[in-house]
């Protein structure tokens, strides 16, 4: 989504969503739907073939969690920030879905996610989604900035420049932190 694609009143709508205005949320949804669908579809392509969650359901669940949140401190700087946050919520939904599936299965079936198209640094084409989530939690405890960058880049789909703008850092610093975080995650997940 580019700046020219965003209607003039989107800032007002984002402020309304953050304040809990359901009318603003309803008006914002068609504006961001195509981009959310693109990102949800990319997530679902990385999931196993027999996944029970559908792309549309993932979009709607994430959107509802985001706009119906009781967290009144959620402020969205712009539409990119909103979409990146929605993408992170989608990841959390998929992780929760994977944990529930694993709990239902005797023997603890490992739920994997295709990762080779997202980060060529990983040597395995698919990784355990729950292991990735656990590594992300460890990364958050280890380095909150790197955790945020990974969320925004890997799960939110933002560019280095977009992350730099949101985090008020130089693009070079974001790239450096992104590289180190990916390498650390790889050692945690693949044991390399």
LINLIN-V360548 format. One record per backbone hydrogen bond with DSSP energy under -0.5 kcal/mol. NH is the residue of the N-H (numbers start at 0). CO is the residue of the C=O. If there is no record, write none. Layout:
BEGIN
nh: <NH | NH>
co: <CO | CO>
END
This chain:
BEGIN
nh: <4 | 5 | 5 | 9 | 10 | 12 | 13 | 14 | 15 | 16 | 17 | 18 | 19 | 20 | 21 | 24 | 25 | 26 | 27 | 28 | 29 | 30 | 31 | 32 | 35 | 36 | 37 | 38 | 39 | 40 | 41 | 42 | 43 | 44 | 45 | 45 | 46 | 46 | 50 | 57 | 58 | 59 | 60 | 61 | 62 | 63 | 64 | 65 | 66 | 67 | 68 | 71 | 73 | 74 | 76 | 81 | 82 | 83 | 84 | 85 | 86 | 87 | 88 | 89 | 90 | 91 | 92 | 93 | 94 | 95 | 96 | 97 | 98 | 99 | 100 | 101 | 102 | 103 | 104 | 107 | 111 | 112 | 113 | 114 | 115 | 117 | 118 | 121 | 126 | 128 | 129 | 131 | 132 | 133 | 134 | 135 | 136 | 137 | 138 | 139 | 140 | 141 | 142 | 146 | 147 | 148 | 149 | 150 | 151 | 152 | 153 | 154 | 154 | 155 | 156 | 157 | 162 | 163 | 164 | 165 | 166 | 167 | 168 | 173 | 174 | 175 | 176 | 177 | 178 | 179 | 180 | 181 | 182 | 183 | 184 | 185 | 186 | 187 | 188 | 189 | 190 | 190 | 191>
co: <1 | 1 | 2 | 6 | 7 | 8 | 9 | 10 | 11 | 12 | 13 | 14 | 16 | 15 | 19 | 20 | 21 | 22 | 23 | 24 | 25 | 27 | 27 | 28 | 31 | 32 | 33 | 34 | 35 | 36 | 37 | 38 | 39 | 40 | 41 | 42 | 42 | 43 | 47 | 53 | 54 | 55 | 56 | 57 | 58 | 59 | 60 | 61 | 62 | 63 | 65 | 69 | 70 | 72 | 74 | 77 | 78 | 79 | 80 | 81 | 82 | 83 | 84 | 85 | 86 | 87 | 88 | 89 | 90 | 91 | 92 | 93 | 94 | 95 | 96 | 97 | 98 | 99 | 100 | 104 | 109 | 126 | 45 | 124 | 124 | 114 | 114 | 118 | 112 | 110 | 110 | 127 | 128 | 129 | 130 | 131 | 132 | 133 | 134 | 135 | 136 | 137 | 138 | 142 | 143 | 144 | 145 | 146 | 147 | 148 | 149 | 149 | 150 | 150 | 152 | 151 | 158 | 159 | 160 | 161 | 162 | 163 | 163 | 169 | 170 | 171 | 172 | 173 | 174 | 175 | 176 | 177 | 178 | 179 | 180 | 181 | 182 | 183 | 184 | 185 | 185 | 186 | 185>
END
